[in-house]
Structure formats: structure tokens, C-alpha cells
């Protein structure tokens, strides 16, 4: 259920949860990741914040979690397409810094996949957007269209912490039985199905799988259907890094600090025109004439406006969601 917070008109969502079922673990981890060592107002914290927990007076076992309204399941986060290579790099950087902040606290999300990533899309719209109907304003009186991510940066969040776990480094190497999480395309699950896995190495592999499947293939086709995937060369510079992240041998995969270091090094080598170039240069079915007379000139004008406005080609990580009164 959606609602508006009266203090600042922030659009929030209510989630009902029973504290006497297994999802209680999700609530405990979500609370931990929203406070204390993980204040949700820190840019590098990409765990969905919990603003308040309400208890129903008629049933003490039922709690209502108050969270910001995000987009992710429908519309998907990729339904706000990256118009430039720089915008895609900004998305990847946010994923890496979010996982890095968890791993530094010996925490593994344990279920990173496409539908456990959501986005605070509010900065892209001039009007308050309807929470469930794409293209409509909150009051249903008009239509909304997303603006440029370069000029209006958005923040991406991880959700679904029911498998999330904090490990004790003093107890020895972290291990989990194979087969957990939604992304089962993990090499050690197949080669060593009865041997416990390093959850942090599995996390790195899942990040690599996500980048390869959803960013190195064309958004014109359904990313969930392997038969429709088309390769996108815009991220060729990351091919070697992604290959190492998904290496068959988990001991040969880089840890998250090494991933971030290599990623930053690759990005520093990219020039002005590469960062502002079209991320999806063309879709199947678009004629050469259409791209020449409409798509390319429109992209050029948009990037020229971003340049004049001194907007960095890689959008910075914004702060937490803001209500309409604070924008």
C-alpha cells in the first residue's frame, strides 16, 4: 500500500510482515542495514531504508514496515534505459559500492539478482509519479515522462534480505551450502554440488552475471529470455573483468575491493566522447534513416545540453529519497 508522509510529502510504501515467520530475519537485517553502522543517509549505503515499523494493535505479531516507494519489479529498473555509457557506468558503480559496504562489514546479501535491485526514480519526474501505473501522475490528472539520468541522478537499492547474513571472521572462512539464492548459474553449484561455498565469491559471480546478462545485451529484447539476447559492445572494456568475476574457480575471482579498483582504473581510461556516447546505439527494426535523422541528432542535442550545464557524464550517487517539500 502506498502513502504520503505528511512531513515532507515523500511517497512511501507499507509492507505487512509477520514477526513469527521466517521473513522476520529479513526485517532484522533490514533494520540493521538502515541504522547504526549503516546509516541510510550515507551515499554508499544501497540497502533499502526502513523509516518506521508500526505494530497493529489488534495483532502484535503483524508489523507494517515503512519504506520509500521504489521502482524495480514493474516497471523494472531497466525500463529507465541508460542513454549513455556514462549512465550505465554510474549504475555499475553504485552496485559495486553497495556490495563493498556490505562486504567490509562481513555481510553477504546472498541473493543479488535482477529483481532484487530497485531505483528511486522520483528525481526524473517533474510531478509526483503514480506508484503503480507507468506514465501517470499521482493524482491521475496528467502524464509524466522521465528526464535525463545524467542531469537528474538516481539511486539504486538492494532489497530482499531474507538470505542476508553477517559472518564472524573469527569463526573461520564464511561458508554456505550450495544452491541458495535466485541466480543458480554459479560454477561451484554445478562442479561441487555437495561442498559449501564461499558466499562472498558467489556474490562476485552474481554481480558479473547481472552485468553480462542485463548490460552487455540489448534492452530492445527481453533480458529474461536467452533466445532474444543481442550483444552490446558499449561495455567491451569490461569483458575481462566480468570474465574474472565469473571464473569457474571461485578462488581465482577478485574480491570486491579488487573489482572496484580494476573498474575505476578502466573507467579512467575512457574519454569524453565514449562516456557521452549512446549506450544502445541502435535496435533491430530501426532503419538507418531513422537513426540518422532522429535518434542521433536527438542524442547529440541532449548531450550538448548536459555539457553546457556542466553535468558530469557519470552521474554521482545521490542522497536518500526526498519528499516534494524538500526538493
N, C-alpha and C positions, 0 to 999 in steps of 0.2 A: 504494500500500500504506500502511495506517495503522500507527502505533506509538505507544507511550507513552514519553516522555522520563523516564528514571529519576530525574533530579534533582528534578523538581517535578511529575511525572505530567501533563505537558502533552501533549495529543493532537496528534500531528504527522502529516504525510503525506510519503511518499517519492515523488519523481518521477524517473524514469530519463530521461537525456538523453545524446545522443552529441555530443561536442565537435567532431566533424569534419563536422557537418551544419549547415544554416542556422540551426537553433534555438540554436546557440552564441551568436548575437547576443542572444538572449533571456536567456541565463544571464549574460552580461557586463553587460547593462543591469540585471538583477535584483540582481546583486552591487553595482553602483554605487548603486542606489536603496535598499540596505539598510545602507549604511555611509558613512563619510566625511562628505560634505556632507549626507547624507540618513540620519541615524541612525534606525533603525526604531522606537526608543522615543519619538520625538517625536510628539505628538498629530496634527500637521498632515501627517505623512507617511502617505499612504494607499496606498503601494505594498506589495504582499505581501512580508514579510520572508523572507530566507533565513538560517536559523540555522547551517547547515553544508553543506559539499559533500564527499561521500565518493567515493573513487575505487575502482573494482573492481580487485582485484589481478590478476585474470585478463585484464582488458581495460582498458588505460589510457585508451581513448577513450570509455569509458562512465562517467558520473558520476551520483551519486544526490544530488539536491537535497532538503534537509530544510526543510520549510515548516510553518507552523501549519495545522491542519485547519480549513477554512472551508466555509461553505455558499454555493452560488451556482448551480451548474448543475442539481443536483437534490438537495434542494429548492432552488428559486430563492430569491433574496433577497426577492422579493415574497411568498413563501409565509409569511413572518413579517410579517403585514399591519400597517400603521400604524393604530393605533386612534384616534389624534388628529391634528389638523392640526399640532400641535407636533412630533410624532414624524416626520411627513413633512418638515417644515422642517429638523429635525435631520439627516435623510438628505441632503437637498439641500445643506445647509451643508457636510457632510463631503465631498461630491463637489466642491464649489467650492473648498474649501480644499486638497484633494488636487491638483487641477489647477493651482491658483495656485502651490503649492510647486514644481511641475514647471516651469511657465512662467517663474517667477523665475530658474530655472537654465537657461533657454533649451532646455528639454526638452519635446517633444510626445509624448504617449502614442501618438497616430496610429491608435488603434483602440478608442476608447471606445464601448461598446455594452452592451446589457443583460446579455449573458453573460460580459462581462469585469469584472463587479462581483461581489464576494463579501462575506460577512459573517462575523465572528467571533461566532457565536450562543451560545457557552458561557455567558455571564453570564445568559442567560434560563432556564437549566435548573438545578434543584437537584442533579441527578445527572449524571454524565458521559454524554453522549449518544452513541448509536451513529453512526459516521461515514457510513453509507450507508443505513440503514433509519430512516425518519422515525418518530418516536414511541416508539422503543425505547431502553432504557438500553444502555450499552456492554457490560455483562455479559449482556444479553438476559433479565434476570430481572424487569424491570418496564417500565412505560411512563413517558414524560415529556411534559409539556405546557409550552409556552413561557409565561413570565411577561411582565409589562408592560415594554415598552421604556422607558417613562418612568421607571420605578423601577429598571430594570436596563439601563442604556445599552449599546449595542453599537457596534462599529466596523466600518466598511465599507472594503473594499480594492479597488484596481485590480489586475488580473492581466494576463498575456499581453503581454509586452514585446518580441515578435519584430519589431514595426514601430516600436518606440520609438526616438527619435533625439535626440541633443543637437546643437544647431546653433551655429555660431560666429557671433556677432553682428558680428564684424569682417570677415566674408566677405560681408556684404550681407544683404538680406532672405532669410529662410528660404523655400525653395520645394520642393514635392514634386509629382511628376506626378499627374494626377487618377486617381481610381478605386481608390485603396488603402483598406484597412480594410473592416470588415464592413458598416457603415452607408453605403450608397451613395446615400442620398437627400439629396445635397448639391447646392444650386442650381448652383454653378460646374461641377460634373461634367457637368451637362446643357447649360448655356449655353456653356461654354468647354471642351469635352472634350479639346482638344489643348494647353491652356495650363496650365503649372504653377501650383499653388495655394499659398496661404499656409497651412501646416499648423496654425498657431495659430487662425486664423479658422475653419478646418474643425473644429477641436476644440470651439470655442464652439458651432458649429452642431449638432454631435453631442450636446452636453450639452442643448441646447434640445430637440432631437428626443426624447431619452430622457425628459425631464421631461414633455413633451406626450403622448407615447405611453403611458407607464407610470404616471404620477401624476395626469394630468388625465383619465384614463379609469377606468372601474370595474374593480376587481380580480375581480369575480364572473365576468367574461368573460375569454377568452383574450387577453392583450395582444398576442400574436403574430399574431392573426387580425384584420385590419382590419374584417371584416364583423361582428364581435361587440363592437366597442368602444362604450362608453357614456360620455358626458361626465360629469365630476365637477366640481362648482362650488366645491369646497373651496379650490382654488388660483386662483380668478379674479383675485386680487390680483397674480398673476404673469403674467397673459396678455400684457401689453405688453412685459415684459422678455423672455419667451420668444419673442415675435414678433420683437423686435430681434435676439435671439441667432440666429435662423434666417432673417435677412433675405436676400433674393435677392442683394444686392450685399455681398460679404464685407467691403468697406471701410467699410460702414455698421454692421457688427456691433461691439458693445462688446468690449474686451479683458477678460481675466479679472479684473483689478483693478476695472474699471468694473462688471462683473457683480456682484462681491462687494459693492461699495459700494452699488449700487442695491438688491440683495437685502436687505442689512442695513437699509437705510432703509425698505423695505416691511415687513419683519418688525417693526420698532419701532412701526409704526402699528397692529399687531394687538393686540386687547385680550385680557384674561384668558379670557373665555368662548370667543372664537374659537380660541385656541390649544388649549384643552382640549375643543373640540367634536369630534364624530365625523368622522373623515376620510372614511369611506364611510358616509353617513347611511342608506343603505338599498339593498338589492339587489332586482333584479327577481325576483318569485316570493315575496317575503316579504310577508305580509299586514300591513295597518295594525295589526291587533290584536296580532300577534306582536311587532312593533317597539315598540308602546306598553307591552305588559305584560312584555316580557323584555329586548329589546335596549337600549332607552333607560334603564330603571332600572339594568340591569347596568353600563352605561357611567357613569351618574351615581355609583354606589357606587365604582367603580374610580377615578374622578377625585377623589372626595371623600377616598379613602384616600391618593392621591398628594398632595393638598393638605395633609392632616394630616401627612404625612411630609416636607413641605417639599421635595418633588421639583419641580424647575423643569419647566414644561410643554414646553420644548425640551431634550431630553436632551443633556448635554455630550458632547464627544468623549472617549471613554475612552482609556486607555493601551494598550500592546500586549497580546496574549493572555497569560493567566496559567495556570499549572498548578494542579491541585487543591490542592496543598500550600501555594500562595501566596495562595489566595483566603480 
